[in-house]
């Protein structure tokens, strides 16, 4: 989008109103005679005295459980004219938005990665008009610090110092999973709020720093839920199954692509009840709780990735509780 500096005797400018947990941009009138336009789209017409600017105005709010690492932020954007595409650029990533086919009302899930440092981050709400033109609005988010607790676990030595003949397998599996998470399906599969895949209580929270057999390892990338061997595991929402495999660290694992860069990773299963390329509805049986891979006992490990960002699955569930977004 280009910026245009124009002179008017009477112009519209943007003002910002701050509410409880949201920011709303709206239009007011002023008698300023010199203003820099950055939110309006100028149609590709001849620049003559009779040329008129076609305006596309964006209004948006955002909602979050907290503005901290590992959280999901829901943006709700309204455009004054239909748009064919919208996304939000934040934290060095691009998060695609979705609409209910009208092109006027959009929603976008933005993930604050687990390792995001506290500070102010620039973001940009961007849209493309039906005629190919573009509109954008800069904004900023203030991310607060968060201290994650530490967990100390004892596991089989081979899961702390893998044998040499296993290292190539671990590298290949890591690349396979990373490549899946790096891919963004442009279609949205999920429908409505997310639900817990098992009824058990949380036994290990997202983001905990991990010490295995006295040696520090990477922080916990998901959330662990209590469950006896054989407990049914249900799809937390609709999506396409993109991986069903026995992985070295997470054992029998299923990855579901919910669309728009949003993935569920379900690990340590005793049985897998779906196959790759299956489409599953929310609540569909995908497997059973087990103790495969690097574990201290039977449980379900649920990881959520949002456009690569590592986010807390509980935050994903929470963000929909007070929203009509689906």
C-alpha positions, 0 to 999 in steps of 0.5 A: 500500500502506498501513502499519499499526502493530500490537502483538504479543507475538511477531511476524515481522520482516524481516532483510536478508542480503547475499551476493556480488552480491545482497540477500536478505530473509527472515523471522525471529522476534523478541519485539519488541512494537512493529513497523511492518508494511510488507511484509505485506498486510492483507486487507480484512476487518472490523477486529475481534478475530478478524480475521487478516492475510493475509501476502504475503512478498517475497524478491529478489536482483539481479545486474549486471555493474556498478552503473554508468550504462548497465548492466542489472540483473536482479532475481529476486523470489519471492512467498510467494503468487501475484501477478498483476502485478509491477514495479519503480519505479526512476530515475523509471521503472517496469520491468515484471516477468514470470513463468513463469505461476505468479505466485510467481517473477518476473524484472525487467530494470532499466536504469541510464540512460547519463547517470545520476549517481552516488549512492544511488537509492530503488527499490520492488518492487511486486506486486498480489495475485490479490484486487486487494490490493498489496504493496511493499518499498522498497530502494536501489541505489548507482550508481557513477560511470563515465567514458566515453572520447571518439571523434573522427570526420570525417563529411560536413558535412551530418551535423554542420550539416544543411541547413535543409530537412532540419531538419523531417525530423530533428525528425519522425524523432526524435519518431517514434523517441522515441514508439516507445521511450516505449511499453511492450508488456505482452507479453514476446516475447524468449526466452532470452539475447540474441545478437550481431546480427553476428559482427564485433568492437566498433569503438565502445563504448557511451557514448563522447562524440562529436566530429564534425568538431571539434564536440562532439555527444551521446554514443554511444547504442549499440555499433558492430560491424565488418562488410563491406557485405552482412554478414547482420544477425540479430535479437538476440532474438525480437520484433515489427518496429515500424519499417523506414525510412531515417532521416537519421542512422542510414540504413536502420534496423530497430527490434524491440520485444522486449516489456516496454519492451525495444527493439533499434535496428539502423542503417546497413543496406545492405538491410532484409529485414523489414517492419513488423508482422513477428514475428521469432524470434531469429537471423532475418535482418533486414538487411545491414550497410551505410554509410548515414546518418552513418558513416565506413565500413560497420558495424552500430550497435545501440542498446538501450532499456529503458523509455526507459533507454539501456543497453549492448547488451553488458550486456544479453547479459552479464546472461543468461550466468549466469542461467536467466532467459528 
